[in-house]
Amino acid sequence: MRPGRPVTRRPRLVALDVDGCLLQWTPGTVKAEERVRPAVRQAVRRVVAAGVPVVLASGRSGLGLADVAGLLGLPSAGTGRLWFVASNGAVLCRHPPLEVVRATTFDASDAVAAVLRRLPDARLAVEDARSGYRVTADFPRGELSGRVARVRPEELGAHEATRVIVRRPERHDPGGLDALAAELGRAGVAGTGYVVGLTDWLDLSPAGVTKASGLATVAEELGVARAEVLAIGDGANDIEMLTWAGRGVAMGQADAEVRAAADATTLPVDEDGVAAELDRWFGPDPTAGRG
């Protein structure tokens, strides 16, 4: 953990990762079974009631984040539209109704070819912010939101994409994914790999696009300084956001490299870590938010 910066004032913007923060990911869970624990839901709603914007920042698509907003009961009456930093920063949305404000795309053909050459057994999905996904093989239920079209591998990189997803079910070889990410990085494509359950998962995005870059744009739109932003995350794709925010908080179950990038660590997701951190600033205790 890096040395904490002194924070004595309530944040003016809160950015929350979804899986592993707001939601506890369980293998085999489909969207109809996803739940936000009551303490977390109440804590998030207290933030909104205090007039502070909550931004959902995730690797999920905008459609997927709209589902999560519904689980949180947001937006509530009189609170205005939400901001989403979707697809690891490649897509910025307003909701409701769901509107893509900005989509950063890249030519995915070389990345797709490299993945198929190195990992012929992998399942690939290419994301289009406005139409869904093109996939080489079916993904388990609940992992992709929106329209999904299965295409031949040679067709996958035919159009500009906001993200390429590489999934290796029931494989755990992070070294292989790290090597692939490094190879693609030399070609100008950013790769973030992480393990979900027993599945290796690699997100490929335009170089320089992260949750931090997307959140910086939203903060500027809202007139909020970087030092006034609180961000909470648990994965490798949260590291830039935790480092960028005025206060970055890692979930208790996060890997060591994620905790090292943060100013503080809260409780794990199954102990309502998001609620514990938010209640520090927005809880019913009148002294909350004073350091």
C-alpha positions in Angstrom: 0.0 0.0 0.0 1.3 3.4 -0.9 1.4 6.1 1.9 -2.1 7.5 2.4 -2.6 11.1 1.4 -4.4 13.2 4.1 -8.1 13.4 3.2 -10.2 15.5 5.5 -13.1 16.5 3.3 -16.0 14.4 1.9 -15.3 13.3 -1.7 -17.3 15.1 -4.4 -17.3 12.2 -6.8 -17.3 8.4 -6.1 -16.2 5.8 -8.7 -17.1 2.2 -8.0 -15.9 -1.0 -9.7 -18.7 -3.6 -10.0 -17.5 -7.2 -9.9 -15.7 -7.9 -6.7 -16.9 -4.6 -5.2 -20.6 -4.0 -5.6 -21.2 -7.6 -6.7 -19.6 -10.8 -5.4 -18.8 -12.8 -8.5 -19.8 -16.5 -8.2 -19.1 -19.0 -11.0 -22.2 -19.9 -12.9 -24.1 -16.8 -11.8 -26.4 -15.3 -14.5 -27.6 -11.8 -14.5 -31.1 -12.7 -13.2 -29.3 -14.0 -10.0 -27.0 -11.1 -9.4 -27.6 -9.2 -6.1 -26.2 -6.2 -4.3 -26.0 -6.8 -0.6 -28.4 -4.5 1.4 -25.6 -2.7 3.3 -23.8 -1.8 0.1 -27.0 -0.7 -1.7 -27.9 1.6 1.2 -24.5 3.0 1.4 -24.4 3.9 -2.3 -27.8 5.5 -2.0 -26.7 7.6 0.9 -23.9 9.0 -1.3 -26.4 9.9 -4.0 -28.8 11.4 -1.5 -25.9 13.6 -0.3 -25.8 15.1 -3.8 -22.5 13.4 -4.8 -22.3 11.7 -8.2 -21.7 7.9 -8.2 -19.9 6.7 -11.4 -19.9 2.9 -12.2 -16.5 2.1 -13.6 -16.1 -1.4 -15.0 -15.0 -3.7 -17.7 -18.7 -4.4 -18.3 -20.4 -2.8 -21.2 -22.8 0.1 -20.8 -25.8 -2.3 -21.1 -24.3 -4.4 -18.3 -23.9 -1.3 -16.1 -27.4 -0.3 -16.7 -28.5 -3.6 -15.2 -26.3 -2.9 -12.1 -27.7 0.5 -11.7 -31.1 -1.1 -11.6 -30.0 -3.4 -8.8 -28.8 -0.3 -6.9 -32.1 1.5 -7.4 -30.4 4.3 -9.4 -31.0 6.9 -10.5 -33.6 7.7 -7.8 -36.1 10.5 -8.2 -34.6 13.9 -8.6 -31.0 12.7 -8.8 -30.4 13.1 -12.6 -28.7 10.8 -15.0 -25.8 8.6 -14.1 -22.3 8.4 -15.7 -20.8 5.0 -16.7 -17.1 4.4 -17.4 -17.7 1.2 -19.4 -15.4 -1.3 -21.2 -12.4 -0.3 -19.0 -12.6 3.3 -20.1 -13.2 2.8 -23.8 -16.9 3.8 -23.6 -18.5 6.6 -21.6 -22.2 6.6 -21.2 -25.1 8.5 -19.6 -28.1 6.7 -18.2 -31.1 6.6 -18.5 -31.8 6.3 -21.3 -28.5 4.6 -22.1 -26.5 7.0 -24.4 -23.0 6.4 -25.6 -21.2 9.7 -25.2 -17.8 8.6 -26.4 -16.5 5.4 -27.8 -12.7 5.0 -28.4 -12.1 2.3 -31.0 -9.2 0.6 -32.6 -8.5 -1.7 -35.5 -8.8 -5.1 -33.9 -7.7 -7.2 -36.8 -4.0 -7.6 -35.8 -4.9 -8.3 -32.2 -7.4 -10.9 -33.2 -4.9 -12.6 -35.5 -2.2 -12.6 -32.9 -4.5 -14.2 -30.3 -5.7 -16.9 -32.7 -2.1 -17.6 -33.6 -0.9 -17.9 -30.0 -4.1 -19.3 -28.3 -6.1 -21.3 -30.9 -8.3 -22.7 -28.1 -9.4 -19.3 -26.7 -12.9 -17.9 -27.1 -12.8 -14.3 -28.4 -15.4 -11.5 -28.4 -15.1 -8.2 -30.1 -17.2 -5.4 -28.6 -19.1 -2.7 -30.4 -20.4 -0.1 -27.9 -23.6 0.4 -29.9 -24.5 -3.1 -31.1 -23.1 -5.8 -28.7 -20.5 -8.5 -29.5 -19.2 -10.7 -32.2 -17.8 -13.9 -30.8 -16.0 -17.0 -32.1 -17.7 -19.3 -29.6 -20.5 -19.0 -27.1 -19.6 -17.4 -23.7 -21.3 -18.7 -20.6 -24.7 -17.1 -19.8 -24.5 -13.8 -18.1 -21.0 -12.8 -19.1 -21.9 -10.6 -22.1 -24.7 -8.0 -22.3 -26.6 -7.1 -25.4 -26.8 -8.7 -28.8 -24.3 -11.5 -29.4 -23.6 -12.8 -32.9 -21.4 -15.8 -33.6 -19.1 -15.3 -36.6 -16.1 -17.1 -38.2 -12.8 -16.3 -36.6 -11.5 -14.6 -39.8 -14.5 -12.2 -39.6 -14.0 -11.2 -36.0 -11.7 -8.2 -36.6 -13.4 -6.9 -39.7 -14.7 -3.7 -37.9 -13.3 -1.1 -35.4 -13.8 -2.3 -31.8 -13.8 -0.8 -28.4 -12.5 -4.0 -26.8 -11.4 -7.5 -27.6 -12.1 -10.1 -24.9 -9.9 -13.3 -24.7 -11.4 -16.0 -22.5 -9.8 -19.4 -21.8 -12.4 -21.4 -19.8 -10.9 -23.7 -17.1 -7.4 -22.6 -17.8 -5.0 -20.9 -15.5 -1.9 -19.8 -17.3 -1.4 -16.1 -16.5 2.1 -16.3 -17.9 0.7 -17.1 -21.3 -1.7 -14.2 -21.2 1.0 -11.8 -19.9 3.3 -12.7 -22.8 0.5 -12.2 -25.2 -0.4 -8.8 -23.7 3.3 -7.8 -23.9 3.5 -8.8 -27.6 0.3 -6.8 -28.4 1.6 -3.8 -26.3 4.5 -3.5 -28.7 1.9 -3.1 -31.4 0.1 -0.3 -29.6 -2.7 -2.4 -27.9 -3.1 -2.3 -24.2 -3.8 -5.6 -22.4 -5.1 -6.2 -18.9 -5.3 -9.8 -17.7 -7.0 -11.3 -14.7 -8.5 -14.5 -13.5 -12.2 -14.9 -12.9 -12.8 -18.1 -11.0 -10.9 -20.8 -12.9 -11.0 -18.7 -16.1 -8.2 -16.7 -17.7 -9.5 -13.5 -19.1 -7.7 -10.8 -21.0 -9.2 -7.5 -22.1 -7.5 -5.7 -25.1 -8.2 -2.0 -25.5 -6.8 1.0 -27.4 -3.4 1.9 -25.9 -3.7 4.7 -23.3 -7.4 4.0 -22.6 -8.1 2.9 -19.0 -10.7 3.4 -16.3 -8.5 6.3 -15.1 -8.6 8.1 -18.5 -12.4 7.7 -18.7 -13.0 8.8 -15.1 -10.8 11.9 -15.7 -13.1 12.9 -18.5 -16.2 12.5 -16.4 -14.7 14.4 -13.5 -13.8 17.3 -15.9 -17.4 17.3 -17.2 -18.7 17.5 -13.6 -16.2 20.1 -12.5 -14.6 17.9 -9.9 -10.9 18.0 -9.2 -8.9 14.8 -9.2 -8.1 15.3 -5.5 -11.8 15.2 -4.7 -12.5 11.8 -6.3 -12.8 8.6 -4.3 -12.4 5.3 -6.3 -12.8 1.7 -5.0 -11.6 -1.3 -7.0 -10.3 -4.8 -6.7 -8.7 -5.9 -10.0 -5.7 -5.3 -12.2 -7.9 -3.1 -14.4 -8.5 -0.8 -11.5 -4.9 0.0 -10.7 -4.6 3.1 -12.9 -7.9 4.4 -11.5 -6.8 3.9 -7.9 -3.6 5.6 -8.5 -5.2 8.5 -10.3 -8.0 9.2 -7.8 -7.5 11.5 -4.8 -8.3 8.5 -2.6 -7.9 5.1 -4.1 -9.2 2.2 -2.0 -8.6 -1.5 -2.7 -11.0 -4.2 -1.6 -9.8 -6.6 1.1 -9.6 -9.6 -1.3 -7.6 -7.7 -3.9 -4.1 -9.0 -5.0 -1.0 -7.4 -3.6 -0.3 -5.3 -6.6 -3.7 -3.7 -6.4 -3.4 -3.0 -2.7 0.0 -1.5 -3.4 -1.5 1.0 -5.8 -4.1 2.1 -3.3 -4.1 4.6 -0.4 -6.1 2.3 1.8 -7.7 -1.2 1.9 -11.2 -1.8 3.0 -13.0 -5.1 4.0 -13.5 -7.9 1.4 -16.6 -7.9 -0.8 -18.3 -10.6 1.2 -17.9 -8.3 4.3 -19.4 -5.2 2.6 -16.1 -3.5 2.0 -17.7 -0.8 -0.2 -20.2 0.1 2.5 -17.4 0.3 5.1 -15.5 2.8 3.0 -18.5 4.9 1.9 -19.8 5.1 5.5 -16.5 6.6 6.5 -17.6 9.7 4.5 -21.4 9.4 4.1 -22.5 7.3 7.0 -25.1 8.2 9.6 -22.4 9.1 12.1 -22.3 12.9 12.0 -18.5 12.8 12.4 -18.1 10.7 9.2 -15.9 12.1 6.5 -13.6 14.0 8.9 -10.5 11.8 8.3 
